[in-house]
């Protein structure tokens, strides 16, 4: 019988050798896909599985360091701009050396991985997680055609939510039963904190709500909408502060917008952070205004910290944010979007009973999205 560890996981024995898992990403920056890879690798290592993470770009990042700290082997292939046959050759060598049971890809890397597998002569299980709605994951038509070929020739596409699965089936003309759904998971305990449920409310003695957004400062995240909402609250005589954790091409533009709106003193640009848990702990509400999403890691992390979430109803977000139950969903577009976010903040924060109820429900939702459960679901696909 396979021995069981105190946490319920099973250790590998001679009768059940540990799976060897190779995770392949385009990069190892601070995005949600990279955090998902880190969480998955950590759980696999805790379960005794050898893990190799191959990234097409640079390996000199905080995520790469965290992967190494977890015991994963990290290999950066130094991809040059444009098609780079050296990447395929490098992947082939890694596959031959590591001999993976399963290769699990993320982001647009299949065009390099599949030829490398064929050249290596290996026959691992091939899994590909689609981290956003399918039409946004691979915009160039040539990559979409390659994915369609891959999904019909041995690569199992995995969706983060039912909404993402629907988009995969439409884009690649696949049957739903061939597209498993595995929600993202986080280390729930890493974000646990004491939350002051008595701080919410209106009137004398009550403080202004502290909003938080953890996301790349990129157009798709639509941070401008959050700035507009904070400005709308200020005009209505309701104060609120906003902390933005992350980096990206829009940092300077967003800073300029905050100044133009007269809310520079209410907005903090915290930059990229390896440890985001303290930011969730000090916040009161989490806000996300993305134009499209898969299943945001940051939303699950926020809920693990007991934060009600105000988010746009896009992609897989409605699968975890239930309007009125653990947060609020708003329309991502249209002239009323700013007012909807501002109204949701007021509605949640100025009603202490509602705030406490949503906070407790957010915690319960996070418990259903643990990194452990995610790892076990993927291991079923790796076998």
N, C-alpha and C positions, 0 to 999 in steps of 0.2 A: 504493500500500500504506500502511496506517495505521502511523505511526511508533510504536515501542515504547520506553517509558522503561526506565531501568536496573532498576527493580523489577519489570518484566514487564508493567506496566499500559500501556494504549494511550491516547494523547492524542487529543482530538477534532480532527478536521479538517473542512474544508468538505464533504467527501463523507460524513463521519460526525459530525454535530453532537452535542455533549454532551447527554445527557439532562438535563432540568430536573426535579428531584425535590422535591416538597413533602411534608414529614413533618408530621403533625398529631397532637398529644398533648393530653391533658386538662390536664396540668401538667408542670412541669420540676423536680420535687423530686429526691430522692436515691435513688429506687427503681431496681429492675432494669430496668424498661421504659425509663426515662429514660436509663440508662446505655447500653442497647442502641441507642437513638436517637443518642446522642452518638458511639458507636463507628461506627455506620453512616454518620453525617454526615461524620465525619472521613475515612473511606475514600472516600466519594463525592467529597469536595473534593480529596483527593489524586489522584483520577482525573480531575479537571477538570470535574466536574459542578456546575452551580449548584444550591445547596440552600437552600430556604426552610423554616424550622421554625416552625409556627404552634401556639401553645398557647392553650387556652381560658382559662387562669387568668393568673397573674402570670409575668413574664419576669425578675424580679429574683432569680435564684438562681445558685448556683455552676455548675450544669449549663448554664444559659443563657449565662453568661460564657464557659464552655469552648467552647460551640458557636460563639459569635462569634469567639473566638480561632482556631477552626479555619477561619474564613472563611464560615460559614453566616449567612444572614440570619435573625434571630429576631424574630417578631412575637407580642406578647401581646395577647389579645383582651379581657381583663378581664371574664370572664363573671361575671354576678351570680347569686345563689342562685336555684335553680329554673330552669325553661325561660327562655331568653333569646334572643329573635329577633334581637337585635343581633349575636350571635355568627354566625348564619347570614349576615347581611348583610356582616359583616366578612370572613368566609371567601370570600364571592362576590367581593368587591373584590380580595382577595389573589389569587384564582385568575385573575381577569381581568387583573390587573397582571403576575403572574409567568408565566402561561401554562405550567403544568407538563406535562411528558411523562407523569408518573405522580404520583398522590397516594397516599401510604402512611400509613395511620392506625393509631393505637395507643390502647388504653384505650377507654372508652365515648364515642366522639365521632362515630360514624357518623350519628347522628340529626341532627347539625348539618352534617356534611360533604356527605352525599348531596343534600339539598335545595340546598345552595350550588352544587354542581356543576351540577345541573339548571338553576338560575336563571342561571348564568354562560354556559350554552350551550357550554361546553368539553367535550371528549371525551377526558380523560386516562385512562390505565390506573388502575384502582382496586384497591389492595391493602390488606388489613387483617390485622395480626398479632394473634393471640390469645395473650396472654402468660401465661395460666394455664389450668387446666381450664375448659371452656366454662361450666359451671354457676356458676363463681365470678366470671367476668369481668363479666357483666351480670346482677345479681340481680333488679332490677325486671322483672316480666313484660313490660312495654311495651317495654323495651330489647331483650329477647330476641326479641320478635316483630319488631322493626325489623331486628335483625341477620339474622333468617331471611329477611326480605324482601330485604335488601341482598345476601345471598349468592346469592340466586336471580335477581338483576337486575344482574349485572355486577361485583360486588365479589368479588375472589378472597380467601378466607380462608386464612391461612398459620398452620401450627402450628409450635411450637418443638420438638416431639418426637412420636414415634409415639403416646405416651400422650395427649398433648394433641389430636392428630388424631382419635383414637378418640372423645374426649369431644365434639369439634366435630361429628363425623358423627352421634353419638347425639342430641345436643341439637338440631341443626338439620336432621336427616334428610337428610344429604348423602352422596354417594358418595365413598369414600376417594380415588379418582383425581382428584377436583376440589379436594382440599385438600393442596397441597404442604407438605412439611416443610422448614423452614430453621432449623437450630439457631442459637442465639445465638453470637456470636463476640466475642473480646476482642483487644486489642493485646497479644499474648503477650509481646513483648519488653519492654513497660512493667513487667512484674511479675517479670522474670528476676532472680535473686539467687543468691548463694553460700549453700548450705545445709549446715550442720554435721551430717552424717549420723552422726558419732561421738558426738553428745550423747545419743542415745537409749540406753536400757538401764536396768537396775535395780542397786541396790547402792550402796556408798559411792562418792562422787565423781560420781555421776550427778545431774543436776538434774531438778527437777519439770517436766513438760510444760507448755508455754504454749499454751492453746487460744484460738482466735479465732473470732468470729462477726461477719460484716458483713451487717447486715439492719436494716430498720425495726423499731423497738421497738413492735410492734403484735401483737395477739392471734394472728393467723395464723402468726406466726413462732415462737410457743411458746418464748420464751426461758426461761420458768420451768423447763422440762424440763432445760435445760442447767445452770441453777443447782442444781437438785436433783441432777444427776449429779456436779457438783463437790463438793457436800455429801456425797454417798455416797462419793466417793473419799476425802474427808477423814476420814470415820468409819472407813473401812477402813485408815487409816494411810498412804494414798497422797496426796501433795500434788499439786495442780494449780492453775494460775491461768487465769482467763478474761477476755479483753478483748472488750467489746461495742462495735462501731463502728456508729453510727447514732443516729437520734432517733425519737421517736414518742410516742404517748399513754401508753405504759406505763412510761416512764422512772422515775417516782417509785415506782410499784408494784414494779418489779423491784429497785430499790435497797432498798426496805423488805424485800422477800423475802430478799435477800442478807444483810441484817443479822439477820433472824429466824433464818436458817439458820446463822448464825455464820461466814459465809464472806466478809464484807464486805472483809476484807483480801486476799482472793484474787480479787476481781472489780473490774475497771476499766471504768468507763463513759467511753469516749473521745469520745462525741458524734458529730455528723456530720463527715465529713472529705472534703475535695475530692480529696486524694491519699491513697489507701488503700495504695499499694504498700509504704511502710515498715512498716505493720502486718502485712502478709503476710510480709514479710522477717523480722520478729522472732518470728513465731509458729512453733510446731512442728506443730500439727494444726489443721485447720479443722473446725468443728462447726456443723451446721444442723439445727434440730428442727422445721421447718415442718409445719403440718397439711395444707397443699396448696401446690403450686408448678407453674410452667410448666417453664422450664429456667433455673435461677438463674444470673445472671451471676457472683455472688460465688463460686460453686463452681468455675466455669471460671477465674476470676482466681486463686483459691487454688491450683488445680492448676498454673497457669502459674508460680507461685512455688515449685512442688515440694512442696506440702503434701498429705499424705494427708488424705482427707475422711471424717468420720463424719457421716452424714446420715440423716434419716428417708426411708423408701422411699415417696415420694409423687410424683405427677405425672410430670414428665420426669426427675426425679433419677436413677432407675435406668438411664436411657439414657446417663449419663456416669459415674456412680459404680458400679463393678463390685465387689461384695462380695468382699474378699480379694485383689483385684487392684490397685486404686489407692485403696482406702479400705474403709469398712464401712457397710453399710445396716442400719438398725434399724427396728423397728415404731414408728410414731408414737403409738400408743395402747396402753392396757392397763397393768396394774400393773407389768409388767416393763420398761417403756420406759426408766426411769431407770437400772436396773441394766444394761440392754443397752448404753446409751451409755457408762457407766462402764467396763464390761468391754471394750468396743471400744477405748477409750483405753488401757487397761492392755495389752491384747493387742498393739496396734501399737507403743506407746512402749517397752515393756519388752523388746522383741525387736529389737535393732539391725539384724539382717539383714532382718527383715520390714519395718521402717521404711524402710530404704534402697530395698528393692525397690518398695514402694508409692509412695515419693517419685518414683522414676524413671518409674514407670508413669503417675503423675499428670501429669508433664511431657509425656509422649508423648500423653496424652489431650488436653491443652490445645492441643498443636500441631495437632490435628485440628479445633479450634474457633477458628480465627483470625478476626479481624474482616474480613480480606481475603476469605477464603472466603465469609463471610456476605454481604458486599457483592456479590460476583460472582453469588451465587445469587439475590439480590434483583434485580440488574440484568437477569437472564434473565427475570424476571417483569415488570419494568417495560417491556420492549420489546414 
